[in-house]
């Protein structure tokens, strides 16, 4: 019985101790903040979502940007590509006609700085100084004037002839009466004939001398005129190949004068010239007018190719050219050789031969394209792409198939219209 009492006592003690330990633990937890698991999970979820969003935004903004255009329908044009240059209708090279030191006219004393100035036909460009010819011309003109003045005076023998003729007429009236010997009459008649011959000789000599002086003056004037370098046509001074005071020789090229009238000179490759015919329309774009496209028409095709480039020259006539179109302007052209309506079109610069990069759902896809008509701006797609597809139009070498990209839509030029 005593053992039972001891065991019960131990049991109570252990139970009391366990209760104290439990109470102590409970008291410890009551003294510190409680962890609420549902609220912690929300914070963790928000923080995780923010991190994911940040990573997504960073990934999005770090993705390469592809400039894309939309495949659209329009008029497909078959064209022969070529380059163009504005050329003057006439070019005249002005050469020296004598030797001497050149003096530029006042209007062109700036030399090469005068290039681009307008000139009139016959306008003085320069003179080639020739003092000896000038002196001789002055003397010849003086001699000629003196000869002209002398020619206005009676010939030296003309007065003697008139007196002899008057005497002969008097003798003719009285010779029949026998009061005048016949010998005297014949002598008077012979004198009249002699004087007439003398007057004729003097007249011939005077005319010969006058003509000789006129020819000398005319020749010297021609030489002096050659010393005056004048513009042969109305136009624009396009080159100056001399300087003021330079010694020049007969035949030296001094100036180049170009006509104001111009034409469009195009060049096409040998493999394309067979498609070009006179009368075909052409679209011309000059680099000086990048925002404008001009219409032209083929007027002729020169039969011989350039021996160096093997390119053929095509002469165009532009419709409504710009007012300030100048010689030397360059550009590109497309001579229209065929038209397809309602065709699928892509910007030509989007094609790498027969390959195009399509963006589908933000992923780059390579497509092989069957190309029909092609111009500088647009190409016809026969297969490989569909209407409203987005294709990369620049820096294609920076992208590869399967690459994720961001798209930036560009404003492509409007599709061409039927010519």
Secondary structure, 3 states (H helix, E strand, C coil): CHHHHHHHHHHHHHHHHHHHHHHHHHHHHHHCCCCCHHHHHHHHHHHHHHHHHHHHHHHHHHCCEEEEEECEEEEEEEEEEEEEEEEECCEEEEECCCCEEEEECHHHCCHHHHCCCEECCCCEEEEEECHHHHHHHHHHHHHHHHHHHHHCCCCCCHHHHHHHHHHHHHHHHHHHHCCCCHHHHHHHHHHHHHHHHHHHHHHHHHHHHHHHHHHHHHHHHHHHHHHEEECCCCEEEEEECCCCCCEECCCCEEEEEECCCEEEEEEEECCCHHHCCCCCEEEEEEHHHCCCCEEEEEEEECCCCCCCCCEEEEEEEEECCCCCCCCCCEEEEEEEEEEEEEEEEEEHHHCECCEEEEEECCEEEEEECEEEEECCCEEEEEECCCCCCEEECCCHHHCCCCCECEEEECCCCCCCCCC
